[in-house]
């Protein structure tokens, strides 16, 4: 009976571990989604840089006319650089948090597996001890039954 209960408990623990791994996989999918978003931002930035490059070609052609516009272009570059730096830092912090969460969840899963293994060893030892007791009791019963059978059976003449 204890082994069946142990099996059920182990099966339950494995289901929990599997559920935990599903959660970890979901976190990885979220990380992948964030990378896709970052890639899209970089594509937008690349497109923006292409536009800026075109603007600089026009500035070179009309350099004398655009002295007033140079300050605005420089400001746009500074803003873009600040945005890129801020987005990079935000993404980095988010990734650090996700990685730490995954490490924690992984350690928790390993701790649960270790606890189940220790519990299994304890139950196996307990079962072995119980088996020894049951065997001794059974031997005592056999001796008592044999004694009773010998006592209650009529003596048969030996031929």
Buried (B, 14 or more C-beta within 10 A) or exposed (E): EEEEEBEEBBEEBEEEBEEBEEBBEEBEEEBEEBEEEBEEBEEEBEEEEEEBEEBEEEBEEEEEEBEEEEEEBEEEEEEBEEEEEEBEEEBEEBBEEBEEEBEEBEEEBEEBEEEBEEBBEEBEEEEEEEEEEEEEEEEEEEEEEEEEEEEEEEEEEEE
